[in-house]
Amino acid sequence: MHGPPGRSSRPGGPYAFPMKPREVPVPVHHDDSWGPLPPRPAVSLLIRFVLTVLLLPLWWALIVVIFLCFIAFGIVAEILTVIPGFEKGFLGLIDKFGDSVKVWPAWCVTLPELRHEGDAAFYRARVDKRIASWTAKELAAQKAKKAPPPGPHDIPVREYRGVGACYVVEAARARDWELSHDRPSDPLRMVRLRRLPATA
């Protein structure tokens, strides 16, 4: 049997459109840089560890000295605040110093890192502990009806190199965290997170 004249006999009538195949979601982080980093040579790690033992205390002392110099200069320069823009520029300089100088430089290797290089379980525990600590502080602030801790909530590569930045994102999402939108992450250096808004 055929349909009435002028009507399509195809299922769905004259206005039926061809069905499109369902799209398979593409993982957000499929780049190799988000995966685990290859283990470093044992000799290189040992050299870094020795340099860490020798130089890291000096590095910390230098940071303290520079910080004290900033404080001393800030006290003396109080009279210069009458100059337009001086105070804003000085505070901006301190912020840049804090962002660029790391307490744990990228070149240092601690004893646990020397012993557990390439150990995925060790790095998973590190990431989980860091995110769990932040989550506990956030929940405590919500319970007390106080402002949440300001952050930043950044995890350096030294904390997750054995499992990759992708694991950081997965572990964070399981606890209602997400990648920061205004501060982009670099999986080979740093993963920056933000807390998702609490739902009623």
C-alpha positions, 0 to 999 in steps of 0.5 A: 500500500502506498500513502496518499498522493503528495505524502511521503511513504517514508517513516516519519512523514515528509518532514523526517530528517536523517538520523545522526549517529550519536557522538561519543564524548571526547575526554577533556584531558586526552593529551599525553602531557596529562598522563604520568611522567616517565621516571627520572634516572637514578643518578640524576635523582641522587644528584638532585637530592644531594644538591637539595640537602646542601642548597635548600637551607640556603634558599630558604634563608635567602627567601627570609632575608628578602622578605625581611628587606621588603618589610623594612623597606615598607616601614621606611617608605611609609612617607613615600605613600603620598606619591600617587601609585607608589603603594599600589606598585609596591604591593604589586611587587610583593605579589609578584615576588610571592608568585615567582619564588617557590618554597620548594623549587622545581629542582629539589628532590626530597628523600621520599621522592628519591625512594618512591620515584615512579611509585603510582600509589605514593603519588596517588596518596599525596594528591588525595591527602592534599585535596582531602585537606582542602575539602575538610577546611572548606566544609568546616568553613561552610559549617561555621558559616564563614568565608572559605579559605582564599587559596590558591589551590595549586598542586605542583607537578612534584606532587603528582608526577607519578600519576599524572595531572589527569588523576588530579582532575579525577580526584578533585572532581570526586570531591567537588573541585574543578579546574580553575577557569581564570588561572589556567593549568599547565600539566607539566608544572602545576594544576590549579583548582577551584571549589565548585559552588555548594548546592542547596 
